[in-house]
Amino acid sequence: MARFVITSTGTDVGKTVFAAGLCGLIGAEYWKPVQSGLAGNVENDAASAARGNAAQPGTDRAEVERLSGARTHPEAVLLPQPLSPHRAAELAGVTLDPAVWTPPDAARLVIEGAGGALVPVTRQVLFADLFARWQVPVIVVCATGLGTISHSLTALESLRARGVPVHGVAFVGPANDDNMATIGDLGRVRVLGRLPLLDQLDRDSLTAAMRAAFSAGDFA
């Protein structure tokens, strides 16, 4: 089974683009349990029912479908405010119960967390705690520039302290061989590859970039 959780060192690192690329590379399905940041765009119950299980515009799920064509699974919850799930849920008057969130039963699956590994889902549970419960191998998406060594090593130590299986790290950004090698060495982790920033981001360009930068065999 090829099942992976995608987390990162923080926001805006490129986690969703990498997740989409990985879905395309290995033919995986996609699930993101909680999506926040849809202010003014969360549909009412009637509109949601009319859409069935289709991805709501503006979600990472919709972006993954656009960039990969992968089959995607509905989120457990959608939240309006662009905040950490714990706070976005409080402002929306929603009680999150991550204990009932179970990854879909798919042989090939990419699960995307929200933000970094230590983002709080509730005031008691972090995403890293969820990953520990699921015991699905985690890939940490890292930037390549200044600050990434500390951020990446912190994420790796936090995951391992909770017994989370770490599959490797994937980089997004301009080439920086020394930063990548340093994280691999000090973090005792496999460096899977680096996805460059793409001038035009669409399914064709992402597919080509992933095939050039990563080996599907590393995700078997």
N, C-alpha and C positions, 0 to 999 in steps of 0.2 A: 504494500500500500504506500502511495506517495501522498502523505498528508503533512502539511506544514502550517505553522502559525507565522505570520509576518508582523513583526513589531519594529520599532526603530529607536533612535536615540532622542527623538523629539518630534515636533511638528514640522511640516513642510520639508521633510528630508527626501521624499520621493517614494514613500512606502506604497501608496496606491498604484502608482505607475509600475513599480517593480512587481507588485502582486498581479496586476493585469498581464504583464509580460510573462510571469511565471505560469499563469494559467494557460496562456497561449503556447508556451514552450513545452509543457508536459501534458497538456490536455486536461487540466484540472477544472473542477467546479469552484465556486467562490461563495464565501459567506462572511459578512461583517455583522457581529451580533448587535452592536449599538452604533447609531449614527447621530451625531449632533451637528448643529450649525446649519439648520434649515429654516431660519427665522423668516416668518411670513410665507413659508412654502410647504408647511406640513398640511397634508390634505385632511379634510374632515372624514368621518367614518363612511359617509355615502360615496364620496369620491374615491376613497381607498378601496371600497368594496367593488366599485365599478371597474377599477383597474385590475382587480384580482391580485395575482402574485407578481405583476409587472413591477419593474424597478421604478421608483419615483424619481422624476428629473431632479438633478442637483445632488444626488447621492453618490457616494463612492461606488456603490453597486452599479449604478447606471454608467459611470465612467469606465468601470471594468468591462461591462458588456460592450461599450463602444470600442474599447481598445483591444479587446481579445475575442469577442464573440462567445465567451464562455457561458455556460449555464450558471446562473446565480441563484442564491436562496434568499428569501426575505429576511430582513433584519428582525431581531427580537423586539427592538424599540427604536423609534425615530424621535429625536428631540430638537426643538426649535433653535435654541441659543448655541452659538459657536463657542462652547465652553467644555471643560472636562465633564464627562458624563454625570459624575456625582452632583455637580452644581447645576448643570443644565436640567437634570431630572428634578431637583429641588424647586427650581424656578417654574418648571412646567407642572408641578404638583403630581409628579409621577414617582412611584416607589419602584425602584429597580430590585429585582431578585435574581442576581446572576447564578444562584445555586441551581436554577432550573434551565439555564442555558446549556444546551448540549449540541455539539457540532453535528451537522447533517451526516447521514450515513452514506458517504461517497468514498469510493476507493481512491480517487484522486481529488484532493481538496486543498484549497488555499483559504486560510482564515486570516482576516485582517483585524488587528486591534485598533484602538483609537490612540493616536499620538505615541508617546514612548512607553517603555515597559512598565514604568511605575506610575502611570496615570491612574487616578482613583476611579473605580467604577461606582463604588459607594464610599461612605466615610469609613468603612471597615475593610473593604476589599479592593486590592489593586489588580490591574490586568495581569501582572506577573503571578498573582495568586491564582487567577483563573487558569493561566497556562500550566501552572503546577498541577492543578486538579485534572486538566485534560490530558496531560502527558503526551502532547503532540509536539514533535520536534520544532524548535523555533529558529527562524532566520531573522537576524538583526540587520536592518537596513541602516547604513551609516553614510554620513556625508564624507567628503574627502578633504575638506579644507581645515582651516585653523580651528582648534578646539575639539576636533573629532576624536582624538586619541583618548582624552579623559572621558568624554561623553560615552564613547563606545565601550571602554573598559568598565565604566560604572554600570552600564546596562548589562554587560556580560556577568559581572560579579553578582548583581542583584538577582538575575535569573538563576544562576547556579546555586546561590544561597538558599533558594526555595526548592531546589531539586528539579528545575526545569531542564529538559534535554535540549541542548543547543546544537543545531545542525551546522551552522556556519554564519558568516557575515557576508552581506552583499553591499557593495558601495554604489552610490549614485553621485555623479559629478565629474568635474575635470580630473584628469590623471594626476595622481600624487602617490607615486610608488612607495616612497618612504613611509608616509602615514599608513598606508594599507599594510605594508610589511610589519611595521611596528605593532599595529593592532593585532595582526595575526600571531606574531611572536609572543608579545606580552600577554595577550588574551588567550593564548593556547587554543586557537580556534581556526577552523578552515576558512580561508578566503575563497569565496565562490566565484567572484568576478566583479567587474565594474560596469555599470550602465552609464554611458555618457549622457549629458544633457542633449536633447534632440531639438533642433531648430523647428521641425514640424513634427508634432506628436499626433500620430494616427496609428491605426492597426498595422499598416504595412511597415512604417518606419520602426515601430516598436518591435515587431516580429523580427525584422532584420537585425536590429541592434541586440536583441536578446540572444539570437542565434550566434552572433559574432562574439559576444562577451561571456556567455555561459555555456556549459555543457549539460545537456539534458541528463546525461548519465550521473551527474552529481546529485540529482534529485530523484533517483530511482528508489 
